[in-house]
C-alpha cells in the first residue's frame, strides 16, 4: 500500500521532529475481550455467569 502524505502535512515540522530523536511507529491494539457485547444495547456490558457458561459450552461443542 502506497503511503501518500496529506496535503496539510508540513514536511519541515516532521523533519524537525525526526532530527530531535522522535520516532514514527505503528502501535498495536489489544483485542476486545470476548465477553464484551458489541450490539448497541449490550455495548460495554459484560456477560453474566450464566451467559458465559452457555457461551463456553457452545464453543466447546464446536471443537
ZIMOMO-V291389 format. One record per backbone hydrogen bond with DSSP energy under -1.0 kcal/mol. CO is the residue of the C=O (numbers start at 1). NH is the residue of the N-H. E is the energy in kcal/mol with one decimal. If there is no record, write none. Layout:
BEGIN
co-><CO/CO>
nh-><NH/NH>
e-><E/E>
END
This chain:
BEGIN
co-><6/10/11/12/13/14/15/16/17/18/33/39/39/42/45/48/49/50/51/52/53/54/55/56/57/58>
nh-><9/14/15/16/17/18/19/20/22/21/36/42/43/45/37/52/53/54/55/56/57/58/59/60/61/62>
e-><-1.8/-1.9/-2.6/-2.1/-1.9/-2.3/-2.4/-1.4/-2.1/-1.3/-1.7/-1.1/-1.0/-2.2/-1.1/-2.6/-2.4/-2.3/-2.5/-2.8/-2.4/-2.1/-2.6/-2.6/-1.8/-1.0>
END
